[in-house]
Amino acid sequence: MSCPICEHKENIIFEDNTILAYAAEKPAAAGHIIVTTKQHYPIIEKIPDELFGNVFNIANTLSTTVFEKLGAQGTNIIIQNGVAAGQHLPHTIVHIIPRRENDGLQLQWQPQQLSEDDMSTAELQLQEATKNIGVVTKEKKEVIDVKEPEEVKDNYQTKHLRRIP
Ligand SMILES: [Zn+2]
């Protein structure tokens, strides 16, 4: 299979055994970096957790470097996960885009006017589907049993509060 990310060899900024970072060929700004896995993974769901953790550790370190060495005032760290999200390469990549105030880059979106019902339904579905996250990896089960109900309630209320204009 031919994949432009797997075959990428130029403008390398950092690499180790599993991770590659290079200067973007079509940069949104000077210092725009692509961080990716050397192994081919089409979407982030396919990347093993530990490796994905390493990818983000490296991305965070590079982002810090962009602040310190390029004088960036902010960074956008972006994954376009899936075609509908704008992914046009068959291999998961993380963008690190240096930002400055009033740099003219347009990465904002207009909030949609959703009904309270639509928003609540989505929230409840997500809460229901994610309530056991961590059960498999954490061995001390009682921690989850004790903390979960309050956290879910808090998050729900916080989100409602933030919505008030
Ligand atoms: Zn690839």
Boltz pocket constraint, residues with backbone or C-beta under 6 A from the ligand:
constraints:
  - pocket:
      binder: B
      contacts: [[A, 3], [A, 4], [A, 5], [A, 6], [A, 7], [A, 38], [A, 39], [A, 40], [A, 41], [A, 90], [A, 91]]
      max_distance: 6.0
